[in-house]
Amino acid sequence: MAKKVKAKVKMQIRGGGATPAPPVGSSLGQHGVQIMDFCKKFNAETISRKSETVPVLVTIYTDKTFDFVTKTPPVSELILKNVGVKKGASNPGAEVAGSITWTSVEEIAKVKMPDLNAVDIEGAKKIVAGSARSMGLKVVD
């Protein structure tokens, strides 16, 4: 028989950097989860992704056990890393923080495809290009 789900918690944590401090401790502690068990398992699984933010979905069961699924990094982080800027424009639409090529957009879309709500790669490219534009980046050929 399947376990009964108590809660599902979404968090974004640095790869290999989960600690019992907030946001991990406050998010999981209220559900009675052993926080150090989560931290050890998460850090072991994401040790190779130290430089990136790792979105994680934690499923907590009524017997205080948990499962978690890690996702791909946020699109904005992949875009900033690809372009080589620290942050997007403070006033998108009026300012331009840089530019990104369609080939770079396609590479990012291929990485993010499992987590995007897109049917094909063309739809995923449009999602990534929209994110880039909203950050004040110009999408060029």
Secondary structure, DSSP 8 states (H G I E B T S, - for coil): ----EEEEEEEEEETT---SSTTHHHHHHTTT--HHHHHHHHHHHSGGGTTSEEEEEEEEETTS-EEEEE----HHHHHHHHHT-SS--SSBTTB--EEEEHHHHHHHHHHHGGGS--SSHHHHHHHHHHHHHHTTEEEE-
